[in-house]
Amino acid sequence: MKYVLLTLISAMLLSVSWPTYGVPFFIFFALVPLLMMEHGVSKFSNYNRKSWVVFGLSYLCFVIWNLVTTGWLYGSKNPDGSHSMMAVVFPVLVNSFLYSLVFQCYHWYKNAQGTYWGMAFLVAIWMSFEKFHLNWELTWPWLNLGNAFSEYPKLIQWYDTLGATGGSFWILLVNLLIFYTIRIWEAGRKRKDLIINVSATVLLIGLPMIISLIKFNSFNEKPIGEVSVLMLQPDLDPYGEKYSKDSITIQNELLALAENNTKGKIDYYIAPETAIPGRGSISETAFEKSELLNNVKGFLAKHPGSVFATGISSHKYFFDKNNLPKDAYQINDRAWVESYNSAVQIIPNQKVEVYHKGKLVPGVEIFPYMNVLKPLLGDAMINLGGTVASLGTDKERVAFSNPYNKGKIAPIICYESIYGEFVTDYVKKGANFLGIMTNDSWWGVTEGHKQLLSYARMRAIETRREIVRSANSGISAHINAKGEILEDTFYGDQTTLFAKVNLYEGETFYVRAGDFLSRLSIFSLGFLLFYFLIKRFQNKIKKENKK
């Protein structure tokens, strides 16, 4: 019962630490009860299968954490209008299993190599797992530990150096130092050691925060210019209106929203993810002939000097079966098509620029590891207006340049805003402000859209770029380069948001180096595993020599 209680305490602390409702300071000792559970089961219990007990209890902890923090996924719906159990059950159970597997590896390594080596191993394998979770096809980095402080930008200004992955490293070190302090006290009851360790813990927690506050209050980057942006929030029901209304009607309402709220010069009109065309998609080979896109150009002709950036659904046709992109699917005997979740920049008398979303939502926009999973799951993947196939992607990020001013927008599409190092690639391409086009309406009035907005604040700090965020139903927002939300809208309103956006150039250390702590952890993990194998080999040789 004692070990179950410790497990539940960790689950509770992890859950109440999470944005946007939580208090992140609990995250500094949220893993400590779980570490104490593992140590107690390993060293002091009489269980026959201790590893199974550790795995089972850690899985319980992580299931509760995942369910409390991401249970809002249940708000997504199937095509028949019912809530999608698959949308919440699959991510919660699989993600919890992966975290438990990481913790189980720590348990095995600690028992083989001792507590100190085990703690180093936990940092290395947890950081490596978070990096892996940012990059594979079942990617779901929503609960990476560094995200916990997204609502407290004043305390994480140093993310411009180490990024959110640096936050994960920080949190892991503090948890392990607290666990180590408890273990040392239990073993020796020495006040001097306690004072030293508690002081080290306070310093490890407080020093990054002090540095952050100094950076926040002394921020004096000089912008190279300023642009006026009007973010459009059409509040289009993604389950009903989007696929029942005529595309021209949807577009006319969007342009009317822009027209009725234009006051003075607007440099950028920004519309949400897949705001055009509604049902269906637009052929990229016929962009210049598209009635919908030409209607936007007609709107811009009445507003000289303005550009229009929006999310669209698009596709390309292919007719050579020997030269097909990997995500193209056959539609008849002679033709294949690849579909995209895209962002476009529209300017009168110029070709439409397009970017294809690079980070796809598993189960919605990409069928992960289709060759393996499709025979097992069939067509059971959820459909949130997406696909049970896979969308095509661009391998490189782009920045859309404005011919009328110095503006260079990063066309970030929804889910991409979770990925720190990924977003830095837009800045490397010259983006001097970030434009997030998103549709957060799939989950209703839940924590989902609030958390996604909150995570965007870390991208502003990491890149030192201001953010304009156009969301279909909210929350649209203007975020400054320090991660502060300067202005935002209410969820569910049909409205617009005007912002004067500063343009910044230059690259932060994080933009240049990316998740280097994660890469260092991967190398450390390899070293620790190699060291373990060498020690086992040496011990085996010693035993054979004694014989």
Helices and strands as residue ranges (DSSP letters): H 2-16, G 24-28, H 32-44, H 50-70, G 71-75, H 85-113, H 115-133, G 141-143, G 145-149, G 153-155, H 159-188, H 191-217, E 225-233, H 241-244, H 247-260, E 268-270, E 282-283, G 284-289, H 291-301, E 307-318, E 329-330, E 336-346, E 353-356, H 370-377, E 400-401, E 408-413, G 414-418, H 420-428, E 433-438, G 441-443, H 447-463, E 467-471, E 477-479, E 485-488, E 495-503, H 509-513, H 516-546
